Every structure is written in structure tokens, then in C-alpha cells.
Amino acid sequence: MMMFGVALSITLAASAGPPADAAIRRLSPSAFSTLPQAVSSYLVRRGCTIPQSDYFDRPHNVIRGQFMIRGRTDWAILCSRGGTSTILLFSPGRTAPVAEVGSSEDRNWLQGGVGGRTDFSHSISVASPKDIRSRAFGGWLPRPLDHDGIDDSFDGKASVVLYFHKGRWVELTGMD
């Protein structure tokens, strides 16, 4: 199912050309008042904007969770720059990312919307250990599963969970 969604998005983007990319709504890091000022400033200097999926009415793609170590709250931000989005992770007290994962072209996340509109459909959210276990559907799970993952979603299609395990990021079964 995901492959069909990706193929569809590439077809739409290729036929729509640059105006499709221009239709992606992006917010400045300063639009997220809970984001630490040092992180927001870093994102602005890097030229990041935060793309917004057409599936949500509220600002999103800036999340907090225990993504790398249980008990420590990190920030994950979907940074769009030059037509490509990457998930940047920041640990407390750090003003530069400690990890960059899930890089892909923004146009790969476009799909047909209501009334022939082209919708951007990429979002990230927190996947708790309980969420991850409930979505496993027989897929491999790391041991121990003791901190959050990042649900990297093609909204309305499918997702993967990015999980930090033994010093590296692995992809786990998401929603389908």
C-alpha cells in the first residue's frame, strides 16, 4: 500500500511541477512557542521551515518525547529545506541536532486531495512503547522497548516507526 502511495505522490508532483511544491504550507520555527529559543534560532539559521500536512488543522511536526534514552526528553522537528525534509533531533542543552533521520524529498509526500487539490501528507508524532507494541503485527521489536519512537507517517496511507536501538536508528512496523 505504501508503494502505491509513493508512486501516486511522485506522479502528482511530476505532473504538477513547481506549483505543487509551492502549495506546501510551511511555518517558521518561531511559530512554535514551546520550542526552546536556542533550537528555534538554530533552525532559522539553517534555513529550516516546518512543513504542514493538510490532514491537520493545528501546527504540527515539532514533537517532544523520550526518543533516544528513557527518562530524557528530546525534541524532533521535521525540517524542510531546499525541497527536502529531514527529522532533526535535539537533546536537552544542545543547540545543534544530535541526529538527522528520515530524509526525503517533499514532493514524495504529495497526493491527490479533495476537489483535485494536491495535498502535502507528511507528519511525525510520538509513538510510545505501548503504541509500538500494538502496531507490531508480528514485526520485529527491539529488546528492551523502553522509550518512545517517532511515527513517520504518509497521512492516509501508512507509516514507519523510527526507533533508536543500540546506537542506531531502525525502522519498525507502523500503521498501514
C-alpha positions as CSV (number, residue, x, y, z in Angstrom):
1,M,0.0,0.0,0.0
2,M,2.8,2.4,0.8
3,M,4.5,1.8,-2.5
4,F,1.2,2.8,-4.3
5,G,1.0,6.0,-2.2
6,V,4.6,6.9,-3.0
7,A,4.2,6.2,-6.7
8,L,1.0,8.3,-6.7
9,S,2.7,11.2,-5.0
10,I,5.6,11.2,-7.4
11,T,3.2,11.2,-10.4
12,L,1.3,14.1,-9.0
13,A,4.4,16.0,-8.2
14,A,5.9,15.4,-11.6
15,S,2.7,16.4,-13.4
16,A,2.1,19.4,-11.2
17,G,5.7,20.8,-11.3
18,P,7.0,23.6,-9.1
19,P,3.5,24.9,-8.2
20,A,2.8,21.7,-6.3
21,D,5.8,22.4,-4.0
22,A,4.7,26.0,-3.6
23,A,1.4,24.7,-2.3
24,I,3.1,23.1,0.7
25,R,2.3,25.2,3.7
26,R,5.4,25.7,5.8
27,L,5.8,27.5,9.2
28,S,8.7,29.3,10.6
29,P,10.3,27.7,13.7
30,S,9.2,30.8,15.6
31,A,5.5,29.7,15.2
32,F,6.2,27.0,17.8
33,S,6.3,28.9,21.1
34,T,7.2,25.8,23.2
35,L,10.3,25.1,21.2
36,P,13.5,26.2,23.1
37,Q,14.8,29.5,21.8
38,A,18.2,28.1,21.1
39,V,16.8,25.3,18.9
40,S,14.4,27.7,17.1
41,S,17.4,30.1,16.4
42,Y,19.4,27.1,15.0
43,L,16.6,26.1,12.7
44,V,16.2,29.6,11.4
45,R,20.0,29.9,10.7
46,R,19.9,26.6,8.9
47,G,17.0,27.8,6.7
48,C,14.5,25.3,8.1
49,T,10.8,25.6,7.8
50,I,8.3,23.2,9.2
51,P,6.0,21.7,6.5
52,Q,2.4,21.2,7.5
53,S,0.3,18.2,6.4
54,D,-3.1,19.1,5.0
55,Y,-4.5,16.4,7.3
56,F,-4.2,18.6,10.4
57,D,-5.7,22.0,11.3
58,R,-3.2,22.8,14.1
59,P,0.6,23.4,13.7
60,H,2.5,20.1,14.0
61,N,5.7,18.3,13.0
62,V,7.5,19.6,16.2
63,I,7.3,16.9,18.9
64,R,8.8,16.1,22.3
65,G,9.5,12.6,23.6
66,Q,12.0,10.2,25.1
67,F,13.4,9.3,21.6
68,M,16.9,8.2,22.4
69,I,17.1,7.4,26.1
70,R,14.3,6.6,28.6
71,G,13.9,9.5,31.1
72,R,15.3,12.2,28.8
73,T,13.0,14.4,26.8
74,D,14.3,15.2,23.3
75,W,12.8,17.4,20.5
76,A,12.2,16.1,17.0
77,I,11.5,18.6,14.2
78,L,10.6,17.9,10.6
79,C,12.9,20.5,8.9
80,S,12.2,21.3,5.2
81,R,15.0,23.0,3.3
82,G,15.5,23.1,-0.4
83,G,12.6,20.8,-1.2
84,T,13.8,18.1,1.2
85,S,12.7,17.3,4.7
86,T,14.7,15.7,7.4
87,I,13.8,14.8,11.0
88,L,16.3,16.6,13.3
89,L,16.7,15.5,16.9
90,F,17.8,17.8,19.7
91,S,18.7,16.7,23.2
92,P,18.4,19.0,26.3
93,G,21.0,21.7,26.4
94,R,22.1,21.0,22.8
95,T,21.8,23.8,20.2
96,A,22.7,21.6,17.2
97,P,21.0,18.3,16.2
98,V,22.3,15.1,17.8
99,A,20.8,13.1,14.9
100,E,19.3,13.5,11.5
101,V,17.0,10.8,10.2
102,G,14.3,10.1,7.6
103,S,15.4,12.5,4.9
104,S,13.2,12.6,1.8
105,E,12.1,14.9,-1.0
106,D,8.9,16.9,0.0
107,R,7.3,16.1,-3.4
108,N,7.3,12.4,-2.4
109,W,4.7,13.2,0.2
110,L,2.1,14.8,-2.2
111,Q,-1.2,13.1,-3.0
112,G,-4.5,14.0,-4.6
113,G,-6.8,15.8,-2.3
114,V,-10.4,17.0,-2.3
115,G,-11.6,18.7,-5.4
116,G,-8.4,17.9,-7.4
117,R,-6.2,19.8,-4.9
118,T,-2.7,18.5,-4.2
119,D,-2.2,17.8,-0.5
120,F,1.1,17.5,1.4
121,S,0.7,14.5,3.7
122,H,3.8,14.0,5.8
123,S,3.7,14.2,9.6
124,I,5.6,13.0,12.6
125,S,4.2,12.1,16.0
126,V,5.3,10.3,19.2
127,A,5.0,6.5,19.3
128,S,5.1,5.3,22.9
129,P,6.3,1.8,23.7
130,K,2.7,0.8,24.2
131,D,1.8,2.2,20.7
132,I,4.7,0.4,19.1
133,R,3.7,-2.9,20.7
134,S,0.1,-2.6,19.5
135,R,1.2,-1.8,15.9
136,A,3.9,-4.6,15.6
137,F,1.6,-7.0,13.7
138,G,4.2,-9.7,14.2
139,G,7.1,-7.5,13.1
140,W,10.4,-7.4,14.9
141,L,10.6,-5.5,18.2
142,P,13.8,-4.4,19.9
143,R,14.5,-5.5,23.5
144,P,14.2,-3.7,25.7
145,L,11.5,-1.5,24.2
146,D,11.7,1.2,26.9
147,H,11.5,4.6,25.2
148,D,9.5,6.4,22.5
149,G,9.8,6.2,18.8
150,I,8.9,8.6,16.0
151,D,5.9,7.7,13.9
152,D,6.9,8.9,10.4
153,S,3.6,9.0,8.5
154,F,2.4,9.3,5.0
155,D,-1.0,10.5,6.2
156,G,-3.9,8.5,5.0
157,K,-1.6,5.8,3.7
158,A,1.0,4.1,6.1
159,S,3.8,4.9,8.5
160,V,7.0,3.5,9.9
161,V,8.3,4.0,13.5
162,L,11.9,5.2,13.7
163,Y,13.4,3.8,16.9
164,F,16.8,4.4,18.4
165,H,18.3,1.0,19.4
166,K,21.9,0.1,20.3
167,G,23.3,3.3,18.9
168,R,21.5,3.4,15.6
169,W,18.0,4.2,14.1
170,V,15.9,1.3,13.0
171,E,12.6,1.2,11.2
172,L,9.7,-0.7,12.9
173,T,6.3,-1.6,11.6
174,G,4.0,1.4,11.7
175,M,0.4,1.8,10.8
176,D,-1.0,0.6,7.4
